[in-house]
Structures are given as structure tokens and as C-alpha cells.
Amino acid sequence: MALSASTTPAFPVAPPLRRTTSASAAATRGRPSLSSNPLNLRPRLGPRFWPWEKVKLGPLSVSPMGFGTWAWGNQLLWGYQEDMDGVLQETFNLAVRNGITLFDTADSYGTGRLNGQSERLLGKFIREGPSKVQDKIVVATKFAAYPWRLTAGQFVKACESSLDRMQLEKIGIGQLHWSTANYAPLQERALWDGLVDMYEKGLVCAVGVSNYGPKQLIKIYNYLKSRGVPLCSAQVQFSLLSMGEDQKELKAISDSLGIRLISYSPLGLGMLTGKYTISKLPRGPRALLFRQILPGLDPLLNSLREIAESRGKTMSQVAINWCICKGTIPIPGVKTVEQAEENLGSLGWRLSSDEILELESAAKASPRKMIQNIFQTR
């Protein structure tokens, strides 16, 4: 799979577009002509210039936002059923036709017998999706630090298994899903060596980490550098609900070391969408978390709502755009065409500095914050 390393200036300022779903309104939006659309792709949802704008991610060039695939195969938290696969394929196709080139997955995504289902589906969708953009797609997958993966060789085999599931020749970014420093420090070095080996064997274009705190990030960066392997990315829970001191420090360190921050859960598992209240909670385990946090979230939700209304955007689009304005690559999850359409509206414009300040002040005024991942290290 060919992966472009060229880049162009990212995030041009564009006038705000009012979100609408009517066919007549869609027809009046600025659509790219075939002459300005060399791939003859389906008409876009947003500003015509955006699909050709890219950001650097290590040696790769990707869209300023990616899509996460945690829900593809996860029955416990996201209610996945195999009859959803057709809709997921449509969602994927819509995303790539509209310029999304980065897709994040993991070998542990899925539940029970469906472990690895996210990778299987992503590989299938790439093979059966729009052929003209297949060579532009960058897959970032994460390899779980399972307790039985004790050697570098076992970690390399995990990478090879992911390649088999997705039927790819090479993975864009191979990521260590979490650090074992808190509970099995001896295992950690073997996993780092596994990242080195998969990079040297040419199984991945670049390597990254996930759920690493500031101190551990510096350690792995220095170790990989000593082995001649650049650390491309650090994936962390990052949103207006997750902007504590650790996130700020991690962002500053990443910037200083040239590591791109990938922000997962940019919508706080859905809490920042405005679709839920204490009397209208999501199904499943998320309801317990929402019940704890939503009652104190009014300052932030009100600020998101006011800015969204003034911009002609949705609260989700404002929350994702904030992540982009902070210099991260957000990877909101998608399960439906409607979700993909809404998330695409996060692109092609930027919040003003005053709006960013207002949102961050409101976030600080909200007494409850997102619970951090139990695998997050310092």
C-alpha cells in the first residue's frame, strides 16, 4: 500500500458554514467541479479545498482528523451486531470519499469471539471501498500489552497477525496500546524492542504509543532514538473534558520532541455532543459514567451550545474543532453515515482565539472531568 509523504499547509481559515441537511440547501453549497476534483469523487460535504489539505504524522501525510473504529465489533459498550456491517461499510466509504485518510484501530477491539473484528472489517472495507483512494489510506493499529506477550518476538507476531486480519502488506503506524510500567516494568522493555523489530522488518511505516504519560513518553522516545527508530505519535484521551495538567504537559513534551498527539475520545464518549442529559442517558456501561459527570457539566455544555449556534455548527463539531486548533489529530468514533457526516463538519474552519479561551474557561468551571484511562501512566 503506497503511503504519501508529501504535505501542504493545513487548516486554512474558512468562513463558517451553516449546517443543514435539506437537499435544496446542499445543492446551494459550494461543490467542487470535476475539473477541480481530479479523482472524480462524490461531491463533498464541506469547503472544496479541504480534502487536499494534510498534516504530517511522522513520515506520513494524513487528514487533519481521522476516524476511530473502537465500536466496530464491540458489543458490550457500543452494541455492535454483525448486521451493522453494511452500514459501517457505507460510513467508511463516505469518509474516504470526503478526504479522511487516517483510520485508527487495535488488535483488541471487539468483544468475546469478535476480538480483532475491527481490524478485519477495516481491511475488508479498504479492499472493497473506493479504489482510487485505497493507496492514500493510513491505518494506525494498536497492539495490546497482554501479559503473555513477554518477548519482542511475540510482539512482532502480534503485528503479523494484524496484517493477516487486515490483509495488508504494511501498517501505517504500529502503536503500543498501553505501558506496563505501572505493574510489569520488565515486560515494558521487551515491548519496546518489539516496536523496534517490526519497524526494522518493514512491517510498519512508523511507530507510536498510546496511553503514555509525560515521564514514560520521554523514556520510550529516548530508547527508540538510541535504536535509530523515530517515535511518530502519542495517542491519549484529549478533549475539553480531558485537559488536565498531565495532558498539557504531554502536549508540550510532544511538541518539543516532534511527536504528533492523536486525541481519542474527543467527544468524551458522547458527553460533549449535547445529545444526553441526566434524564436521557445512553444504554450500557456509559450510563454510569454519564450519571456522575453530566450534572456538573452545564458551564461547558452551555458554552459549546452558544458557540455552535453562532457558528451554524453542532456542539460535536465545535468540540472536535477545538482539538484540531490545539494541534492534535482527533479520531472520533463513527458507526453511522450520519455520525460521519456530522464529524466532517468539524473541518474546513477554525475557532477564534476568543472562542477557544471561552471553551477552556467553561471547562475549568465544570467541577467534573472525564475519568482517565486506568492504563494511563505518568
N, C-alpha and C positions, 0 to 999 in steps of 0.2 A: 504494500500500500504506500503510494507516494505521499509524502507529507511536506507541504510548502514551508520554507523557512523565511520567505520574504515578508516584509511588513510595511505598512503605511501608517501615517498619523492617525491616531484613534480618537474617538469621542468628539466629533465636531459639534459645535453648538447649533441647535436647530430650533426653530420656533415650536412651541408646544402644539401638539395635535390633539384635537378633541376626540375622545374615544367614542365610537358609535358602532353599532352592529347592523344598521339597516343597509340594504342592498343599494339604495339610491345614494346614501351618504358615502358608501365605499366607492361607488363609481366616480364620485367627485374628488376623491383623494388623488394626490399626485402619483401616478403609476409610471414606472419606467417603460419607455418604448422598447421595442425589440432591438433597435439599434444600440440602445444603452444597456442592453441585457444580453451579453454575448453567449450565455448558456441557454437562452430562451426558456428561462424558468417561469413557473407560475407567478402571476403578479403578486407583489409583496403587500405586507400589512402596514408598512411604515415608510419613513423617508427613503427616497430611492438610493441615496449614497451609502446606506449603512452596510449592505452585505459585503462590500469590498473593503470595509474598514476592519483591521485586525490588530491584535495586541500580541506582544512577544510572550511566550511561555517557554523559557529555556531556548532550545534551538528551533522551536516550532512557532507557527503563526496561527492564532485561533481567534474565534469570535469573542467580543468583549463579555459575553455571557455564554455559559454552557448550560446543559440540562442534566439533572441528576436522575438516576434510574433506580433509586432505592426501592421504590414501590413496585417495581416490575418483578413480581414473584413473592412479595411479602404479604402473606395472608393475615398475620397477627395484627400488625399495626395499620396496614393500608388496604386490607380487604381484597387483595388480588385474587382473581379467578382466571382460569385458563381461557375462558370465553371472552376475556378482555383483550386478547392478543391482537385481534383485528383493529380495535380502536387504538391500541398502542402503536401499531404499525402506521396508521394514519397520522397519529401525533408526531411520530418520528419523521415521516415524510414531509409534513408541513414545516417542521423545524428546519430541516436541511434545505428545503426549497426557499426558505426565508433567511438563509445565511448562517444558521447555527452549525458550527463545525466541531465543537467540543462536547463530548458525552462522557460523564463520569459514572463508573460502576464499581463493583467489587466481587471477589470470588465468594464472599459470604452472603451476598444479597439473595434473598429468598428465604423461605422457612421450610423446615422439615425436608421432605423429599424434593422440594423445589430449590434447595441450595444451589447457587450458581445459575439460577434461571434468568436473572437479569443479564448476565453475560451471554447466555445462549440466545436470548431474544435480541439483544443489541447486535450480535453478529448476524443473525438472520435478517434483521431489518436493514443492515448495511448492504448485505448481498442482494436483497430483493427491493431495495429502495431506489431512489433516483440515481441512475447510473452515472450521470455527468458530474455528480458531486462526491462520489464514493471515495476518490483519491484525496479529497480535501478533509475528510473526517478524521479527527484525532480522538482516539479512545484513551481515557485515563482510567485505569483499573487499580484497585487496592487489594493487596494480599494480606490476609488475616494472620496475625501473630499467634496462631494456635499453639497450645502447649506442646504438641507433638512435632512441630516444626522447629527442630533443635539445631539443625545444621544449615550451612549455606546451600548445600546441595538440595535439601528438602524445599528450601525457598525457591530455588531455580525450578524445581519440578512443579511447584505451585504456579509459577509463571507459564510454564509449558502447558499445564492443564487449562489455564485461562485461554491461551492461544488456541488450543484444541476446541474449547467450548465456543469461542467466537469465530473459529476458522479464519484466523488472521495470520499473516506471515510475521507481523511485528506489531507490538503495542506502542502507542504514542508515549504514554507516561506510566511507568510501573511504580506504584506507591506502597510504602509500608503503612498498613491500615492503622496501627497504633504502636506505641512504645511499650516495651515490657520492663522499663527501668524501675517502675514502682514495685514490681512483685517478682520479676525474674531477670535481674540485671545481667546474668551470664548469658542468657538467651539473646539479649539485645545485640551483642557484637556479631553473633552468627547471622542474624537477620540483616545487619548492615553489610556483611560480607556477601550475603545473597543478592542484595541490590547491586553490589559491585559486579558480581559474576554475571547476572542477567544483562547488565549493561555491556560488559566486555564481550559477551557471547552474541551481542547484536539482537537480543530478544526484545529490547525496548529502545526507543529513541532517547529517552531521558528518564530520570528517577525523581521521585518526590516522597514526601511523608504526609501523614495525616494525624491529627490529634497530638501534635508535639507542642510542648510549651517552650518558652524562650530559652531556658537553660539547655534543655535537651536538644533543641534545634541547633544551637551553636556547636554542641558536641558532635552531632552527626555531620554537620556541614564541614567541620574541620577534619573529621575522619575520612569522609568521602573525598575531600580535597587532597588529602595525603595519598589517596589511592588513585588520584587522577580522574575522579568522577565528579562532575558538577551536580550540585543539588538544584533541581529546577523549580520545585514548588513545595509549598506547605499548605495543606488543607486544614481548615479549622472552622469551628462554629463561629460565625461572624455575622452580626445583624444589629439593628437598633435595640434588640433585646439582649444582645451579647456583645457589649462594648466595654468590658471591664478593663482593669489595669493589665491583666495578662494579655488580652487581645491587643491593646495599644502597644505594649512592649514587643509583642510578637511581630506586629506590623512594622514597627520601627526597625527591628533587627532584620526582618526580611528585606526591607527596602535597602538597608545598608549593605547587605550581602548579595543583592541582586536576585533574591528568591521571590517568585511571584506568589502572592497569597490567594488561595482559592477559598471562597466563602461558602460553606454549606449551611443549610437551614437559614437562608437569608430572610425568610418569612416567619421564622420562629415556629416551625411546624404548622403554620397556618394562622397563628395568633395575630399576625400583622395584616391579615387580609381584610379585617373588618367584617368577616362573614360569621363570626361566632360571638356569642355573649354568654353570660353565666347561666342564662335560661335556654341557650341554644348551643349545646356542646357537641363536638364530633363524637362519633362512635369509637369504641375501643379504648385502649390504654391512654390515648391522648387526653381523654376527658378528665382524668385525674390531675394531670399537669395543668390543664387549662383552668380547672376549678381553683387551683392555688394562685395562679398568676393573673388571670383576667381581671379580678376585682380591683387591682391596683394599677391597671394599665390605661386608665382613662386619659391622663395627660398626653401620652404618646399617641394613642389611637385618635384622639381629637385633633392633634397636630397633623397626623397623616391624612386625616379626612379633609381638613381645611386646605391643605396644600394640593391634595388630589383634585378637589373641586375647582380650585383656582386654575389648575393646570389642564383641566379636562382629562385627567388621568384617573386611574384607580389607586386605592391605597397600596395594593400589591406592587404596582408599577413604581410608585414613589419609593417604597421600601427597598426594592431591588436596585433602583437607580442610585439610591444613597450608597449602596455597596460599591457600585461602579465608580461613583465620584470619589470614594475613599481609596481607589486604586486597586481594588480586588477584582477577581473574576467570580461573580456569583454563579451558583449552579442550582437554581430552584428545581424541585422535582416536578415532573409532569406525568399525568395519567390520561389526560383527555385533550382533544383538539382545542376545546375552549380554554383550558389552562395554558396551553402553548400559545394561543393567540393573545391571551392577556399578558403573558410574560414577555412576548415580543414587543409589546407596547412600552416596555421599560427602556428600549433602545432608541438611539437617534436624537436624544435631547439630554440636557443636564440640569440638575437642580442648581439654583443660585447659592452663593456662599451664605446669604441670609437664611435661605430655606434649610440648608444643612445645619446651621447653628441652631435654628428653631427646633428642628427634629432632635438634635442631640441634647438640647436643654430639656425638652419634654421627656426624653428617655431617662435622663438623670433624675427627673422629678417623679418618675414612676417607681414606687417602692419595691416592686417585684421584678426580678430579672430571670432570664432563662437558666434553668439548671444545666450545669456544664456536663459534658460527656465524662463518664466515670473513667475512661481511659486517658483523658487529657493529663499530660504530665506538666511539671514545671520546667 
